[in-house]
């Protein structure tokens, strides 16, 4: 298993997620409720868009945490080993998700 490939993949995904988060920052800001310039349905649409952007950012933040944890496991020499049983995680599983922390058996 070439750990440097996984590191590069994780760093690339991390950078992309950070960039996506920066691009959508304005979408997550509070919706101004100016009744003079915007109708009720438009405000509701804006609030729904804001909620969706916030939910996406929450998922993005969770993935960033998982990537950071995987990079830490690489640095500590623990990458590719199951957190529960200590056995090696199949390379195919890691190729699908390099953040996987458990082998197929322990992941259930």
Secondary structure, DSSP 4 states (H G I P E B T S, - for coil): --HHHHHHHHHHHHHHHHHHHHHTTGGGSPPP--TTTS-HHHHHHHHHHHHHHHHHHHHHHHHHHHHHHHHHHHHHT-TTB-TTT-PBPPHHHHHH-TT--S-HHHH-
